Amino acid sequence: MQQTYKELQKVRCIAFIEELPETSDRPDIVDWNEANRYVSIGNSPVHGAYDRATAPHMVEILRRLSPADPCTRIALLKGVQSCGTFHSELAMAYWIRHQIGSMGFFTADLGLAKIRSSANIDPMIDDTGLIDCVKPHSKRNARKISDSTYYKEFVGGIKLTINSYGSIGGMKSNTIAFMILDEIDEAADELKGQGDILSLLAGRTIAVRHFKIFALSTPTTMETSKIYRLFLEGDQRYYNVPCPKCGEKQILVMSKGRPYGLTYELKGSSKDIVEQDSVRYICRHCKDYFKESKKQWCLENGVWIPTAEGQSPLKHSYHVSGLLSPEQMLSWGRIAGKHAETNEGKNILKYKDFMINIDGWPWSRVEKQTDEKTFKAHNLKNYCLGTIPRGALMLLAGTDIQKDRIETMVVGFGHGFRRWFVDYRIFYGDIANPNDLAWASLDDFIRNQTYLILGQEKHIHSCAVDCGYDPKEQRDKDWTEKSHTVYNFVGLRYPLFVPIRGSGVLKGWDVIKESRTANPICPNVYMLNSPVLKELMTREILVRGDDMLINWPAMMADGRPLDDEYIKQFLCERYVEIKPGVMGWKKSRSRNEALDTWLYATALGYYHGIANWNETMWDTYQSEITNA
C-alpha cells in the first residue's frame, strides 16, 4: 500500500531526530556568559563578571534566545531598567562565538544605533574575548571596513547589522537569523508605503530555517503599541515570586488601593515625599509584609507562569515591571517616590509616565466622556465668574483668535496643578487690523486687570496666544514664512504674551515644545501637543474627591447660573473614529473657544513648569503672596 505524503514526512522527521547527537557541543547560554561575559564599569551600575543572580527573572528569557530553544519569537513588554537590552547583547555574544548565524540589531533612530554600537556592543566584543572573532569574510575585503559602527563581520561568515527602523528599506536583500527589535514601539507603523513594519522586519528572516526574533520595548498607548500586540500574540507570561513569610507565589504589583502590593507612607503632611522606612510589600495571601532586602530571595525562587495560549507554541511573551529590576538599578524606594509624585494618580501626566516606564504597561485612552449634567454636578463650584475661589494662587490666561473677535479665559492654578475657571472676556473688532481697538483692549486687560488673592491684588502672570490662525488670511503650509498679525503682536510683548500653536505631531507625551519661525519680531513659537492636552483634560474631569483638578464657577458675575454655552463648548470634542481605522478628536459643534482657551492656559502651566511643582514649591509661592 502506498504511503501518504504525511506518513512519508513522519518517517523523514524520525530519521532526522535519530541522527541528532545526544548532547549539543555548545554550552548552555547562561553558563557560557557567566564564564566569559564581563561588564565594564561604565556600561552598567552592576559591573564585573556576569552573574545570573543579578536578574534571575531574565534567565529563562536568555535561554529562549539560544538556538537550543525551538521558539522563534520572543516579546518582552517591559518597564525601564529591565535588563532586556543587556540580555539581548548576552545572546548576541553567544551567537558570535559559536558561529550560529547573522544578526540584526534595530532601534529607534540612527543616533541611538550609533550610541548602542559604540557604547555597548563594541565593549561587549572587547570584554567577552570576541576580538579574535572579528574578521573580514574575504581577503579582498581586508582593506575594506569589516568593523564599522553599523556593520561588523565575524569568523564563520557571521554578520552583525546595526540600524534604525527608518533605514530598513535598503535591507531587502539581507538575510538575518537573529533579529533584535529594541524599543519597537518607537518604529513607525508603516515604512514609506511599503507595508507593516513588523512584517517587513520579519521578512528578513524568510530564508532562514531556524531563526529568532526578539522584540522588546516599553509600551506606548494600548491602541497602537506594537510590543503590546506582540505580547498578546504570545503566551503572556508573568513572573510569580514566593512570599518570604507564607511561600505563596504572586505577581509583584503596586498596591494602588488594593489590600496587597508595594505600599508606602508619606513623610509628615507631605503629599509627595515618601518615608523610605515605610516602603514594604504586603503579601496577597497572608497579608504580612516584607522589605526589599528579601526581594533577591523572592526573585531567585520565582517562576514564569503563562496566562494564555499563544498563537503558536513557538511564540512566547513576557511582562517585566520595574518592581523586578535589580535593586542597584531601580529600588522599591525610588519606585514609591515616583508613584507618590502622581498624587494617587491625579497628576495624569506623571501617572501615565509611571504606568509606562515603571509598570511597563500600555496607556489606555479614555473612552468615557462626561456629559453636561455630570459636569455640572461634579465640577461646578460655589463661586462667581470674575472672583477668585479659595485655592487659586497663580493666574494664567489663554487667548483664541477669531476673524471678528478675540476670546480670553483666565485660569487660576494651585496646589497639585488644580485649576479654576476665573474669568472670560471677548474683544470684538477688525482683528486683521493690528491697530484695531480689540488688540489694545487685550493688551490692557492682561497688563492691568487685577484679582484679590489672599488679600493681595494680583495681576495675570502671562497669557498664551494662539498663533495658528492669522486673521489676514489662512496660511496652513507657510505660516512661518510671512508677516503675521498675531506673531507681530505677541513678539513685541513677550514674555507677558507667549506665542503658541496647536500641533498633533509631537512625539510621545511632550505637552509643549519650542519651535522656530521666520518672523524676526517673534522668532520662537511653542507647539502644543493638542491631542495629549485633550486626553489629559478628559481624564482630569473624571477625577473625584475633595481635590478636584478641574473646577468651574456655578454662577455668572451677576449671580445667574453659569451660561450653558461655556460648558457646551468645553465638552464639545470626542475621541472617536474619524475615518475607518483612524481615531482622533472631533468637534460635535462649531464653537469650541472655551475648550481652546482652557487648553492654552493649561499649556502655559507646563511652559512655566508649575505642572511639576511639588507641595513645598507651592507653599513657598503661597508664602510669597501672603508676605508681599
C-alpha positions as MATLAB code, in Angstrom:
seq = 'MQQTYKELQKVRCIAFIEELPETSDRPDIVDWNEANRYVSIGNSPVHGAYDRATAPHMVEILRRLSPADPCTRIALLKGVQSCGTFHSELAMAYWIRHQIGSMGFFTADLGLAKIRSSANIDPMIDDTGLIDCVKPHSKRNARKISDSTYYKEFVGGIKLTINSYGSIGGMKSNTIAFMILDEIDEAADELKGQGDILSLLAGRTIAVRHFKIFALSTPTTMETSKIYRLFLEGDQRYYNVPCPKCGEKQILVMSKGRPYGLTYELKGSSKDIVEQDSVRYICRHCKDYFKESKKQWCLENGVWIPTAEGQSPLKHSYHVSGLLSPEQMLSWGRIAGKHAETNEGKNILKYKDFMINIDGWPWSRVEKQTDEKTFKAHNLKNYCLGTIPRGALMLLAGTDIQKDRIETMVVGFGHGFRRWFVDYRIFYGDIANPNDLAWASLDDFIRNQTYLILGQEKHIHSCAVDCGYDPKEQRDKDWTEKSHTVYNFVGLRYPLFVPIRGSGVLKGWDVIKESRTANPICPNVYMLNSPVLKELMTREILVRGDDMLINWPAMMADGRPLDDEYIKQFLCERYVEIKPGVMGWKKSRSRNEALDTWLYATALGYYHGIANWNETMWDTYQSEITNA';
ca = [
       0.000    0.000    0.000;
       1.415    3.407   -0.991;
       2.296    5.736    1.874;
       0.621    9.129    2.087;
       2.634   12.347    1.990;
       2.063   12.837    5.717;
       3.355    9.341    6.533;
       6.453    9.918    4.400;
       7.200   13.137    6.266;
       6.853   11.376    9.604;
       9.475    8.864    8.518;
      11.829   11.680    7.474;
      11.337   13.526   10.759;
      12.022   10.419   12.840;
      15.169    9.707   10.844;
      16.344   13.304   11.319;
      15.795   13.162   15.083;
      17.587    9.827   15.435;
      20.631   11.291   13.710;
      20.893   14.153   16.216;
      23.668   13.815   18.843;
      22.638   13.086   22.407;
      24.112   16.391   23.584;
      24.910   19.666   21.863;
      28.525   20.646   21.513;
      27.513   24.166   22.526;
      27.408   25.036   26.229;
      24.327   26.432   27.920;
      23.947   30.117   27.001;
      23.717   31.206   30.644;
      26.702   29.108   31.757;
      28.796   30.407   28.853;
      28.057   34.050   29.657;
      28.883   33.555   33.333;
      32.230   32.113   32.276;
      33.009   34.707   29.587;
      30.984   37.912   29.881;
      32.493   40.839   31.729;
      30.620   44.118   32.106;
      32.696   47.303   32.047;
      32.207   49.751   34.899;
      30.940   52.447   32.526;
      28.270   50.249   30.947;
      26.143   49.271   33.924;
      25.617   50.026   37.634;
      26.068   46.252   38.043;
      29.532   45.721   36.575;
      32.053   42.921   36.710;
      31.612   39.284   35.705;
      28.073   38.472   34.577;
      26.086   36.745   37.313;
      22.648   35.269   36.622;
      21.669   36.095   40.215;
      21.654   39.829   39.363;
      18.416   39.433   37.392;
      17.158   35.861   37.974;
      13.885   36.568   36.187;
      15.779   37.141   32.920;
      17.430   33.685   32.846;
      14.502   31.968   31.108;
      14.281   34.758   28.528;
      18.016   34.469   27.817;
      17.652   30.721   27.269;
      14.823   31.419   24.817;
      17.374   33.365   22.760;
      19.627   30.320   22.473;
      19.419   28.207   19.288;
      18.837   25.247   21.618;
      15.325   26.559   22.294;
      12.904   25.892   19.403;
      10.851   29.079   19.859;
      11.140   31.644   17.066;
       9.527   34.775   18.510;
      10.021   36.295   21.954;
       8.277   39.507   23.033;
       9.268   41.449   26.155;
       6.799   44.073   27.378;
       8.842   45.951   29.940;
       9.415   48.918   32.171;
      12.695   50.804   32.407;
      15.804   49.175   33.915;
      14.527   45.742   32.961;
      17.932   44.473   31.727;
      16.213   43.437   28.487;
      18.627   45.052   26.021;
      21.609   43.883   28.085;
      20.428   40.266   27.840;
      19.947   40.644   24.085;
      23.671   41.508   23.963;
      24.491   38.404   26.013;
      22.722   36.351   23.372;
      24.475   38.290   20.626;
      27.890   37.421   22.099;
      26.912   33.752   22.286;
      25.808   33.715   18.635;
      29.096   35.330   17.557;
      31.358   32.941   19.496;
      29.527   29.815   18.333;
      29.050   30.990   14.727;
      25.313   30.384   14.768;
      24.041   32.934   12.246;
      23.939   36.554   11.150;
      22.264   39.126   13.353;
      20.455   42.430   13.096;
      20.055   44.972   15.921;
      17.419   47.641   15.233;
      16.466   50.609   17.358;
      14.557   53.895   17.191;
      16.946   56.043   15.123;
      20.471   56.097   13.751;
      21.694   58.292   16.600;
      20.661   55.701   19.181;
      22.006   52.911   16.974;
      25.381   54.646   16.875;
      25.440   55.103   20.653;
      24.442   51.472   21.248;
      27.113   50.257   18.876;
      29.931   52.362   20.318;
      28.985   52.362   23.997;
      27.640   48.818   24.413;
      28.218   46.427   21.527;
      31.880   47.310   20.955;
      32.753   46.980   24.686;
      30.767   43.710   24.736;
      33.008   42.351   21.954;
      36.118   43.553   23.805;
      35.082   42.341   27.263;
      33.830   38.920   26.159;
      37.012   37.860   24.401;
      35.482   38.132   20.933;
      38.083   40.406   19.367;
      39.666   37.416   17.612;
      36.268   36.682   16.024;
      36.183   39.997   14.158;
      37.373   39.064   10.688;
      36.518   40.071    7.105;
      34.860   37.347    5.053;
      37.253   37.735    2.122;
      40.918   38.579    1.723;
      39.877   41.054   -0.936;
      37.845   42.815    1.748;
      40.793   43.143    4.090;
      41.203   46.767    3.156;
      37.506   47.407    3.429;
      35.708   48.158    6.632;
      34.513   44.957    8.309;
      34.200   46.518   11.773;
      32.321   49.789   11.375;
      29.731   51.425   13.585;
      26.760   49.944   11.748;
      28.230   46.759   10.271;
      30.592   44.041   11.557;
      31.892   40.760   10.140;
      32.989   37.759   12.183;
      34.589   34.354   11.720;
      32.293   31.797   10.102;
      30.552   34.246    7.811;
      28.613   35.824   10.681;
      27.428   39.405   10.094;
      26.015   41.964   12.506;
      23.978   44.854   11.141;
      23.087   47.739   13.465;
      20.414   50.019   12.086;
      17.319   52.130   12.738;
      13.745   51.286   11.860;
      13.643   54.170    9.433;
      16.512   52.706    7.385;
      15.389   49.116    6.853;
      14.090   49.796    3.339;
      17.581   49.254    1.935;
      17.981   45.851    3.585;
      15.597   43.827    1.437;
      18.392   41.538    0.236;
      19.771   40.891    3.737;
      19.119   37.591    5.477;
      19.111   37.664    9.279;
      18.909   34.647   11.575;
      18.703   36.515   14.901;
      16.850   39.818   14.921;
      16.713   42.125   17.946;
      13.994   44.790   17.789;
      14.886   47.222   20.565;
      12.183   49.739   21.616;
       9.957   48.559   18.789;
       7.183   50.958   19.822;
       9.358   53.809   18.539;
       9.124   52.421   14.992;
       6.653   53.889   12.505;
       3.594   51.797   11.728;
       4.430   51.752    8.038;
       7.640   52.386    6.120;
       7.086   54.770    3.191;
       4.116   52.883    1.790;
       5.902   49.516    1.863;
       3.587   47.961    4.429;
       3.527   46.985    8.094;
       6.993   47.446    9.582;
       6.816   44.282   11.714;
       6.095   42.236    8.597;
       8.951   43.940    6.742;
      11.362   43.131    9.544;
      10.194   39.532    9.824;
      10.716   39.225    6.078;
      14.475   39.476    6.612;
      14.341   36.014    8.249;
      12.334   34.335    5.485;
      15.329   32.441    4.053;
      16.406   31.096    7.468;
      15.008   27.791    8.693;
      15.900   28.321   12.362;
      15.510   31.992   13.266;
      14.865   34.156   16.310;
      13.056   37.483   16.585;
      13.398   39.189   19.952;
      11.150   42.263   20.284;
      11.404   44.351   23.430;
      10.094   47.767   24.358;
       8.456   49.953   26.925;
       4.911   50.340   25.601;
       3.032   53.404   24.409;
      -0.761   53.591   24.092;
      -2.687   50.353   24.215;
      -4.392   51.035   20.897;
      -1.164   51.484   18.911;
       1.554   49.697   20.901;
       3.428   47.149   18.797;
       5.047   45.425   21.761;
       1.658   45.057   23.459;
       0.275   43.480   20.285;
       3.191   41.031   20.204;
       2.714   40.337   23.917;
      -0.921   39.370   23.290;
       0.117   37.093   20.427;
       2.328   35.090   22.812;
       1.529   33.109   25.940;
       1.622   36.213   28.209;
       3.959   35.084   30.970;
       4.251   36.853   34.337;
       6.955   36.256   36.937;
       5.482   34.879   40.140;
       7.595   35.139   43.281;
       7.034   33.454   46.658;
       6.275   35.389   49.813;
       9.149   35.003   52.326;
       6.562   34.558   55.082;
       3.994   32.110   53.670;
       5.649   30.863   50.472;
       2.637   31.555   48.255;
       3.521   32.839   44.785;
       2.230   36.112   43.308;
       2.960   38.811   40.730;
       4.628   41.911   42.177;
       2.352   44.953   41.762;
       1.767   48.408   43.248;
      -0.943   48.449   45.887;
      -2.908   51.357   44.286;
      -5.912   50.842   46.553;
      -5.527   47.060   46.824;
      -5.049   45.407   50.237;
      -1.744   43.995   48.932;
       1.222   45.113   46.832;
       4.056   47.620   47.196;
       2.935   50.282   49.635;
       4.438   53.253   51.457;
       3.616   56.166   53.734;
       4.237   59.859   53.143;
       6.514   61.939   55.324;
       4.546   64.134   57.731;
       1.949   66.274   55.952;
       3.706   65.956   52.601;
       1.779   64.712   49.589;
       4.755   63.567   47.524;
       7.712   62.767   49.816;
       7.971   59.113   50.834;
       9.048   57.951   54.276;
      11.632   55.458   52.995;
      11.472   53.209   56.073;
       7.781   52.667   55.361;
       8.283   51.121   51.913;
       7.248   47.457   52.099;
       5.421   44.749   50.181;
       2.173   43.292   51.562;
       1.582   39.671   50.562;
      -1.586   38.983   48.629;
      -2.177   35.744   50.528;
      -1.096   36.081   54.167;
      -1.295   39.915   54.308;
       2.029   40.016   56.144;
       4.735   42.302   54.771;
       8.394   42.082   53.782;
      11.048   44.642   52.872;
      13.182   44.961   49.754;
      16.016   43.118   51.482;
      14.005   39.954   50.754;
      13.494   40.760   47.056;
      16.620   38.910   45.917;
      15.432   35.713   47.578;
      11.998   36.191   46.020;
      13.457   36.642   42.528;
      15.781   33.649   42.819;
      12.830   31.444   43.745;
      10.334   32.858   41.250;
       8.850   31.148   38.224;
       7.364   32.304   34.922;
       3.716   31.287   34.525;
       1.884   31.608   31.171;
      -1.619   33.047   31.358;
      -2.803   32.495   27.783;
      -2.411   30.208   24.811;
      -0.228   31.890   22.222;
      -0.955   32.000   18.530;
       1.819   29.408   18.157;
       3.773   27.219   20.567;
       6.854   28.910   19.096;
       5.751   32.350   20.367;
       6.470   33.335   23.956;
       5.805   36.689   25.579;
       6.882   38.159   28.911;
       5.982   41.134   31.087;
       8.665   42.698   33.299;
       7.755   45.639   35.525;
      10.158   47.906   37.381;
       9.381   46.059   40.611;
      11.533   43.186   39.277;
      14.538   45.402   38.485;
      17.797   44.786   40.385;
      17.930   46.963   43.492;
      21.197   48.539   42.294;
      19.341   49.863   39.236;
      15.820   50.700   40.426;
      14.903   50.332   44.085;
      11.439   49.943   45.586;
      12.055   53.186   47.470;
      12.570   55.093   44.241;
       9.532   53.441   42.674;
       7.448   54.512   45.680;
       8.778   58.058   45.275;
       7.818   58.118   41.599;
       4.344   56.853   42.473;
       3.926   59.472   45.227;
       4.650   62.196   42.660;
       1.499   61.160   40.779;
      -0.626   62.275   43.778;
      -2.522   58.972   43.782;
      -2.919   59.169   40.031;
      -4.358   62.700   39.976;
      -1.303   64.097   38.201;
      -2.295   62.427   34.953;
       0.907   63.086   33.036;
       3.133   61.702   35.793;
       0.784   58.779   36.329;
       0.946   57.942   32.642;
       4.739   58.069   32.801;
       4.665   55.784   35.859;
       2.379   53.263   34.211;
       4.504   53.001   31.062;
       8.023   53.269   32.467;
       7.611   51.620   35.883;
       4.614   49.304   35.491;
       5.684   48.523   31.938;
       2.050   48.633   30.895;
       0.491   50.450   27.923;
      -1.631   53.521   28.467;
      -5.282   53.171   27.549;
      -7.104   56.136   26.086;
     -10.252   57.335   27.810;
     -13.399   56.159   26.066;
     -15.801   57.511   28.682;
     -16.847   61.111   28.108;
     -18.509   63.453   30.599;
     -21.928   64.840   29.718;
     -23.170   68.294   30.699;
     -25.313   67.029   33.568;
     -22.435   65.100   35.173;
     -20.045   68.016   34.671;
     -22.456   70.403   36.377;
     -22.929   68.014   39.300;
     -19.223   67.472   39.993;
     -17.176   70.304   38.517;
     -19.256   73.446   39.141;
     -18.284   75.078   42.445;
     -19.878   77.733   44.597;
     -18.202   80.893   43.300;
     -18.975   83.550   40.691;
     -17.204   84.197   37.415;
     -14.752   87.039   37.925;
     -13.910   86.131   41.521;
     -11.011   84.098   42.906;
     -12.034   80.871   44.666;
     -10.056   79.528   47.591;
      -7.016   77.560   46.404;
      -6.234   79.560   43.251;
      -2.801   81.187   43.673;
      -1.449   81.987   40.199;
      -3.367   83.408   37.226;
      -2.623   82.445   33.620;
      -4.666   83.257   30.539;
      -5.337   81.576   27.212;
      -6.395   83.539   24.141;
      -8.059   82.323   20.944;
      -8.023   84.474   17.798;
     -11.048   84.627   15.501;
     -11.712   86.769   12.441;
     -14.056   89.186   14.247;
     -13.110   88.735   17.913;
     -10.508   87.777   20.484;
     -11.613   85.450   23.304;
      -9.618   85.149   26.524;
     -10.053   82.872   29.523;
      -8.314   83.464   32.868;
      -7.497   80.298   34.814;
      -6.344   80.081   38.431;
      -3.724   77.483   39.391;
      -2.989   75.974   42.774;
      -1.546   73.016   44.691;
      -1.420   69.771   42.731;
      -1.995   71.636   39.450;
      -5.657   72.172   40.372;
      -7.319   74.734   38.108;
     -10.279   77.105   38.395;
     -12.096   78.934   35.602;
     -11.816   82.521   36.878;
     -12.839   84.969   34.141;
     -13.751   85.251   30.449;
     -13.536   88.254   28.122;
     -14.400   88.784   24.438;
     -12.971   91.714   22.464;
     -14.778   92.368   19.174;
     -13.290   94.212   16.211;
     -11.478   94.030   12.889;
      -8.845   91.586   14.084;
      -6.922   91.664   10.782;
      -6.058   95.277   11.571;
      -3.195   95.354   14.126;
      -4.292   98.878   15.140;
      -7.846   97.823   15.953;
      -9.097   98.621   19.462;
      -9.602   94.894   20.177;
      -5.835   94.325   20.275;
      -5.332   97.309   22.568;
      -8.127   96.035   24.819;
      -6.487   92.620   25.108;
      -3.149   94.227   25.952;
      -4.753   96.474   28.559;
      -6.708   93.623   30.138;
      -3.680   91.343   30.582;
      -1.444   94.155   31.855;
      -3.814   95.932   34.199;
      -6.613   93.605   35.342;
      -6.139   92.548   38.973;
      -7.827   89.982   41.219;
      -7.785   89.584   45.006;
      -5.668   86.565   46.027;
      -5.044   86.009   49.770;
      -5.764   89.675   50.429;
      -3.373   90.928   47.744;
      -4.197   92.483   44.356;
      -2.543   90.239   41.772;
      -2.120   90.630   38.018;
      -2.361   87.896   35.404;
       1.086   86.295   35.275;
       1.138   85.725   31.487;
      -1.095   84.978   28.532;
      -0.744   82.277   25.849;
      -1.959   83.460   22.442;
      -2.823   81.044   19.645;
      -0.784   81.933   16.539;
      -2.162   79.170   14.346;
      -4.659   81.491   12.688;
      -3.750   84.754   11.013;
      -6.895   86.905   10.616;
      -5.424   88.447    7.443;
      -5.580   85.111    5.626;
      -5.410   81.364    6.170;
      -1.868   80.013    5.952;
      -1.641   76.310    6.643;
       1.680   75.496    4.970;
       3.736   78.674    5.014;
       2.740   80.161    8.360;
       6.402   80.507    9.430;
       7.444   82.453    6.342;
       5.298   85.595    6.140;
       4.433   88.653    8.151;
       1.837   87.589   10.673;
      -0.577   89.816   12.586;
      -0.621   87.657   15.716;
       3.120   86.983   15.753;
       3.820   90.694   15.445;
       1.517   91.494   18.361;
       2.876   88.767   20.633;
       6.541   89.188   19.668;
       6.540   92.831   20.769;
       5.040   91.860   24.147;
       6.927   88.666   25.009;
       7.255   87.230   27.696;
       3.998   88.635   29.100;
       2.370   87.222   25.962;
       3.579   83.781   24.839;
       3.098   82.582   21.206;
       1.663   79.086   20.944;
       0.363   76.903   18.165;
      -1.524   73.608   18.293;
       0.190   70.554   16.862;
      -0.853   66.941   16.583;
       2.562   65.676   15.539;
       4.702   65.996   18.666;
       6.184   62.686   19.767;
       5.023   60.809   22.818;
       3.626   62.873   25.654;
       5.518   66.103   25.157;
       2.952   68.764   26.076;
       4.785   71.819   24.778;
       7.920   72.185   22.680;
       9.818   75.192   21.365;
       9.994   75.710   17.598;
      11.386   78.386   15.279;
       9.633   80.810   12.922;
      10.967   83.053   10.176;
       9.276   86.055   11.744;
      12.022   88.424   13.013;
       9.710   90.018   15.561;
       8.616   86.666   17.008;
      11.393   84.141   16.246;
      10.061   81.412   18.558;
       6.705   79.684   18.872;
       5.694   76.971   21.343;
       3.990   73.956   19.812;
       1.262   72.277   21.843;
       0.527   68.567   21.688;
      -3.199   69.170   21.304;
      -4.339   65.506   21.403;
      -2.405   64.915   24.620;
      -3.810   68.047   26.272;
      -7.342   66.962   25.365;
      -6.815   63.465   26.726;
      -5.335   64.843   29.944;
      -8.326   67.134   30.319;
     -10.760   64.260   29.703;
      -9.121   62.197   32.436;
      -8.905   65.139   34.826;
     -12.638   65.773   34.546;
     -13.238   62.214   35.780;
     -11.163   62.712   38.960;
     -13.421   62.825   42.001;
     -12.878   63.856   45.607;
     -12.020   66.972   47.581;
      -9.111   67.926   45.315;
     -10.934   68.222   42.006;
      -8.479   69.068   39.251;
     -10.951   70.985   37.067;
     -13.256   73.487   38.771;
     -15.706   75.906   37.168;
     -17.937   78.626   38.670;
     -21.557   77.716   39.211;
     -22.613   81.362   38.685;
     -22.028   84.240   36.327;
     -20.706   87.533   37.738;
     -24.270   88.746   38.467;
     -25.268   85.573   40.321;
     -27.169   83.882   37.483;
     -26.320   80.211   36.778;
     -23.273   79.782   34.567;
     -24.190   80.141   30.905;
     -24.545   76.642   29.398;
     -22.718   77.847   26.273;
     -19.400   77.707   28.139;
     -19.991   74.087   29.167;
     -21.216   73.053   25.710;
     -18.054   74.474   24.137;
     -15.831   72.894   26.770;
     -17.282   69.396   26.277;
     -17.753   69.584   22.514;
     -14.919   67.263   21.388;
     -14.867   63.468   21.459;
     -12.185   60.891   20.764;
     -13.853   58.861   18.021;
     -13.129   57.043   14.773;
     -12.705   59.964   12.373;
     -12.242   57.647    9.379;
     -12.052   53.860    9.010;
      -9.350   52.591   11.359;
      -8.200   56.078   12.384;
      -9.067   57.543   15.790;
      -8.922   61.235   16.595;
     -10.614   64.223   18.259;
     -13.736   65.501   16.556;
     -15.946   68.510   17.352;
     -19.639   67.932   17.877;
     -20.423   71.633   17.337;
     -18.777   74.561   15.565;
     -17.951   76.699   18.636;
     -15.197   75.428   20.952;
     -13.432   78.592   22.144;
     -13.995   77.780   25.832;
     -12.154   74.484   25.319;
      -9.304   76.016   23.324;
      -8.683   78.899   25.723;
      -8.699   76.497   28.693;
      -6.155   74.266   26.919;
      -3.925   77.239   26.043;
      -3.888   78.419   29.658;
      -3.214   74.859   30.864;
      -0.339   74.536   28.381;
       1.094   77.753   29.816;
       1.240   75.954   33.172;
       3.523   73.367   31.566;
       5.517   76.128   29.851;
       6.227   77.782   33.225;
       6.879   74.414   34.897;
       4.207   74.748   37.572;
       2.604   71.494   36.411;
       5.544   69.768   38.123;
       5.679   71.864   41.298;
       5.613   69.833   44.487;
       3.860   70.884   47.679;
       6.945   72.646   49.048;
       7.216   74.832   45.959;
       3.533   75.752   46.145;
       3.861   76.502   49.869;
       6.818   78.799   49.139;
       4.876   80.609   46.429;
       1.867   80.993   48.713;
       4.082   82.471   51.439;
       5.478   84.991   48.965;
       1.944   86.138   48.130;
       0.911   86.375   51.766;
       4.001   88.347   52.771;
       4.003   90.634   49.751;
];
